[in-house]
Amino acid sequence: MTAIQTIAANPWFLVLWAVLMVPSVVILIRDLRQNNTHLMSLMKVVWVLTVIYSGPLGLAIYWLTGRKEISDDHLWRRGFRSVAHCYSGCGMGEIVGVILAAALFAGANVATAVTTFILAYIAGVALTVGPLMQDGVAFPTAFKDALISETPSIAVMEIVAIGTDLLLAGKAHIGEVLFWSSMVISLTAGLVAAYPVNVLLLKFGVKEGMMDPRMTDHEHG
């Protein structure tokens, strides 16, 4: 763990991350505009956020599971689209939560963990409730469905992500490199941990998952 902290505390870690992440986002946006404009606006946002959080890994997930060019739509692909959807909302909540907690609680680990989890949970659920309500589902039903389908994924994702962040950064303040680099590492750790959970939720019908990108309306921009 000390070795990882040493690497993460080096400013070159964030430089390398930017060198990998920025081109990944550019490639993603170019492909969305040229080849996959038919995808729903929500999924475009999901993929952009996923690649911003996880760079080349996020781009690989999109390339293998989120494009109309995929050869099939087996469970493993559906699982990645499902976890990316969850990840995009939770990631926003986690980033806001960590920064807010760092500013308010000055490195108090328990307060940071609780604040981050609550905001990530709210963001993750909201990203499911909103589209359901747009489809005409009443708020009580949409909220209940979101709680049932998203809670296991969010819980695992955030326990791993927040735990990783606290383990690496500890009481690092917002001005330290380790504060930001540990966030990068923890977000991706949460994504990886929640993937098998999403596969199981899809397999047993708890979640419906995101639409097959080959089956969406190709006239939709």
Summary of the structure (lengths in Angstrom):
residues: 221
radius of gyration: 17.5
end to end distance: 45.7
largest distance: 52.0
contacts: 747
relative contact order: 0.16
helix: 77%
strand: 0%
